[in-house]
Amino acid sequence: MHRARSSETTMPTPPSPHQTVWARTRVDHGCFLLYDPPAFHHDDGLRLWRDEDYRRMLVCTPSGVVARSAVTGIRHASVSLEVYDTEPMIDAEWAHDAMECDVALTEGLELQLQNFMGDNVATLWLGRRGVWRLRGHRRSPRHPDAVDHQEEWLFQLWPTPGSPVDPAGGAAAGGLMCRELPRSCC
């Protein structure tokens, strides 16, 4: 049996996802959706697609996000969805184009990945209502690690501790948050 000496340091093991879903979605009008189906209305996504924040990679709503392509004319995107129990580390290969936001599950227990034409591409079971933190990463098809010249997305979700949801769908304490991560953070 080996015991760590006081001069030895042990590195904590980074959290691993307890669920991973991979999908390929069609990108319509430069966008696709990830949302709580009973709480999100398609009109909300269309309104957000037209709003003044069209340059942001994610447009956040209380019950989902509209993901926007960085490349004009892209037709498909490869998407990985990961669910964690605690906040995951940011992997260096996904360190560029990152944004975080809160997503409130007020009516359902899952998120759906859907294109703007209404095709349900994948379902991610979260299993509990409340506010979830979502970190989205986007990698351009021009990136050296890009597969088959597709845009690639990684969404990481973890529950925010003690985050009850009020009847209006917002976090009970402080409201929902959406922010771009500075490139230096990663």
Secondary structure, DSSP 8 states (H G I E B T S, - for coil): -----TT----------SEEEEEEEE-BTTEEEEE-TTT--HHHHHHHHHSTTTTSSEEEETTEEEEE-SSTT--EEEEEEEE-SS-----GGG-SSEEEEEEEESS-SEEEEEETT--EEEEEE--S-EEEEEEEEEE-TTSTT-STT-EEEEEEEEE-TT--B-TTSSBTTT---EEE--GGG-
